[in-house]
């Protein structure tokens, strides 16, 4: 479980998140939605313990401020929208980096064992990377890189995966495949995925459990059928989202 109480975050004395309080249960996938600049990414980074904050973030009964970085890394991993490549690793080696905390330590350093290799091979296959596992990262497209970072995150075997716009560089096919991988992974292991999305339709592919932020404040939390009404969405986004979706659907039905 993640329990957040009175969480606030400041950037240069500007309050970006304002007294956020919420609970997310084990095994519950949840999507964070809201307009640009509302604090979605900031909330993820605060949960990951990457930025200073006030209030409390408790993971499985332990305050994140009392956890060492390595302990946090065993609990959660953050997959961001940044696809920058700093070292030209091969795909296989980049994914294997996700196993670092699981590896056996020897006098020669950290050495992967059979389980490490099997785990990496499994997720290279599931993310469609097996055929390019010996390519260098600087030779890949943005979509391929994003799949590498997904595989790297999952092989860490965390309890929680935090996603910051994970489908930015993916075409529709791989967007849906990525979401499906995460749904299967979380269901099979009773783990948690918390994702930031701009695309409401894509968010609903991951989960019906939604959090809406607006201007740094918690504007709503609940099931999609409780929140997704015309009045609420108009208040969040400033436009009639329901009308837009219906008009879009009408255009698609005309193509049949």
ABEGO torsion letter per residue (X at the ends): XBBBBGBBBBBGGBBABBGBBBBBBBGBBBBBBEBBGAGAAAAAAAAAGABBBBEBBBBGGBBAAABBAAAAAAABBBBBABABBABBBBAAAAAAAAAAAABBBBAAEBBBBAAAAAAAAAAAAAAGAAAAAABBAAABBAAAAAAAAAAAAAAAGBABBBBBGAAAABBAAAAAAAAAAAAAAAAAAGBBBBBBBABAAAAAAABABBBBBBGGBBABBEBAAAABBAAAAAAAAGBBAAAAAAAAAAAAAAAX
